[in-house]
């Protein structure tokens, strides 16, 4: 997935640590984007959520690790961002939001990720 240099610089600066950046840099090399607006969609969801970009990036890195642990090679970027967005919608806005990466992993463990599941017919 191609990322404009300006977006790459923004993401790198927002990464909470070097390990997250390395994970995401590798992730973006294999992620499949369905449209040129993929990064804009991520930034829009960040702006509409109570979480910072760094929280979203940590959640995306945790999501990537979860897929890797299960031997799943597909990385449908927009679908993954949409999944994280759905997780952000499950919390009351009046409460201090919990760690997004932890909640994404909890949702993945509980509900899975159907977008990459093999269908047996």
PyMOL commands that set and color helices and strands:
alter all, ss='L'
color gray80, all
select helices_A, chain A and resi 5-14+18-30+38-48+53-69+77-88+100-111+114-116
alter helices_A, ss='H'
color red, helices_A
deselect
rebuild
show_as cartoon
